[in-house]
Amino acid sequence: MADDVTEVSEGKQAAPATQQVQIEISDANVSACYANFCRVTGSPEELIVDFGLNPQPMGIPKDPIQVKQRIIVNYFTAKRLLAALSMSVQRHEAVFGVLETDVQKRVKMPTR
């Protein structure tokens, strides 16, 4: 992700400039899991994002949803994540079409 950098000189604010920074990342010990459920809660200092698997995505689940991963971020990181996710979804929709998030509109239930 790129950070916006704004320089100030002689009391005047310059236009924001985008600066690309290369950061070395190691994902050798990463564990991946699938989630179709997400809950966001927070406090004045941070956001807590829980991910889990809802085995019954249609209707109200009968069993509790098991949260498998919890990510805690500050609001600055959350805002950068929001921008990165938004850009990724916009690119996907530009190629594949609009994503319908309402399951009822997306999936047709079989009639009996």
N, C-alpha and C positions, 0 to 999 in steps of 0.2 A: 504494500500500500504506500502511496506517496503522501507525504505530509505537506500541507501548505505552509509556505514560509513568507512572512511579510517583514520587510525591512523598513525602519523608520529613520529618516535623516533630516536634520534641521527642522524638527517639529512637523514635518509633512509625512504622510503615510503613503508608501509606494503601493502599487498594485500587487496583489498576491501572486507569487510565482510557485509553480509546481516543481519540486525537486525529487528526482528518482534516486532512491538509496538502495543499494544492493546489500541485503543482509543474508548471511550464511545460515541455513536452517538444516537441522538434522532430524529426520523423522524415523530413525532406526528403531525406536522403542514405542512408536505410536500404536494405539489400538483403535480400531475402527468399529463403530456400531451403527446400526440403522435406527432412525427414529421417525415416527409419523405423528408424534405428539410433542408439543413444546409448551411450557408454562413460564411466564416471565413475572417475577416479583422483584421487589427491591427495597432499598432504604435510601435516605438522602445521599449516601456516599457511594452506593454500588448497585448494580443489577445482578440478579440471580436468575440464570436461565437453566431450567430443568428439561432434559430430553428423555423420552421414553417410547415404549411401543404399545400402541392401543390395538389389541387384537380384534376389536370390534369397531372399526372406523365409522360404521353406519349406525346412527342412533346413539343411545346412552349406554356406555359399557356396563355390564353386570358386575364385573370384577374390577378391583382397583387397578389403575394403570401403574405399572412398575417404573419408577424413574431410575434410569441406568447411568446417566451422566449429569453432572451439575457443573456449570461454568459460571464463575463469579468474575465480573469485570467492573471497572470504574466507568463513569459516564463518558469520559473522553474516548476510551476504547470502544464503548458501545456505539458512539456516534460514528467512529471510523468503520466499525463493522457494519452499521446500517448503510453507510455510503457504498461499501464494497459489495454487500449483498444486493442492494438496489441496482447497482451497475450490472452485476452478473445476471439478475433476473431480466432486466431490460434487454440485454444482449440476447438472452435465450428466447424471449418473446419476439424479438425482431426476426429471428431465424425460424422459430417453430410455431409462433402464434401466441395469443393471449392465454395465460394460465388461469383457469377458473378455480378459485379456492373453495367455493361452496360445493361440497360433495353432492348434495341433492340435485344441483343443476348439472353436474358432471357425469353422474352415474345414473343409469335408468334401472330401477328395480323391476325384477321380473313379475309379471302379473300371473295370478293363479286362476 
